[in-house]
């Protein structure tokens, strides 16, 4: 299983790019098919990120809230919302 341990600003940006597209691109903030994942997609995300979810749930990633101009907080929200 995956565990980020600490969140680097580059990882935050890459996470947003994958989810929302690149700022300035024609697909930026447009709906993506994987946003409405299947049960298989959900299982895959839990398999990959369950350690990160548990760490975040237990407060180990609280420092993410201070990263960037809100990007770290949003990444934490996404992790806690999408994985359980």
C-alpha positions in Angstrom: 0.0 0.0 0.0 1.0 3.6 -0.6 1.8 6.1 2.1 2.8 9.6 1.3 4.2 10.3 4.8 4.7 14.0 4.0 3.1 16.0 1.3 5.5 17.9 -1.0 4.1 20.9 -2.9 4.8 19.2 -6.2 2.6 16.2 -5.2 -0.2 18.6 -4.4 0.1 20.2 -7.8 0.3 16.9 -9.6 -2.7 15.6 -7.7 -4.8 18.6 -8.7 -3.6 18.4 -12.3 -4.7 14.8 -12.5 -8.1 15.5 -11.0 -8.9 18.9 -12.6 -6.6 19.3 -15.6 -3.9 21.9 -16.1 -4.8 25.6 -15.5 -5.3 27.2 -18.9 -6.0 24.0 -20.7 -9.4 23.5 -22.5 -10.3 20.6 -20.1 -9.4 22.6 -16.9 -12.2 22.0 -14.3 -14.3 20.1 -16.8 -16.0 17.0 -15.7 -13.9 13.8 -15.8 -15.4 10.3 -16.2 -13.4 8.9 -13.2 -15.1 11.4 -10.9 -18.0 9.0 -10.8 -16.0 5.9 -10.3 -17.2 2.4 -10.3 -17.0 0.1 -7.3 -13.7 -1.3 -8.8 -12.3 2.3 -9.0 -13.3 2.8 -5.3 -11.6 -0.5 -4.3 -8.5 0.5 -6.2 -8.3 3.9 -4.4 -8.8 2.3 -1.0 -6.1 -0.3 -1.8 -3.6 2.4 -2.9 -4.4 5.1 -0.3 -5.8 3.4 2.7 -2.6 4.0 4.7 -2.7 7.7 3.9 -6.4 7.8 4.8 -5.7 6.2 8.2 -2.8 8.6 8.8 -4.9 11.6 7.9 -7.8 10.4 10.0 -5.5 10.1 13.0 -4.1 13.7 12.5 -0.7 12.8 11.1 -1.3 14.9 8.0 -2.7 18.0 9.8 0.3 20.0 8.6 -1.1 19.7 5.0 -3.6 22.4 6.1 -0.8 24.9 6.1 0.7 23.9 2.7 0.4 26.4 -0.2 -2.6 28.8 -0.5 -5.2 26.2 0.5 -4.0 23.4 -1.8 -2.8 21.3 1.1 -6.1 21.7 2.9 -8.0 20.7 -0.3 -5.8 17.7 -0.8 -6.5 16.6 2.8 -10.3 17.1 2.2 -10.2 15.0 -1.0 -8.2 12.3 0.7 -10.6 12.1 3.7 -13.7 12.4 1.5 -12.8 10.0 -1.3 -11.1 7.1 0.4 -13.3 5.7 3.2 
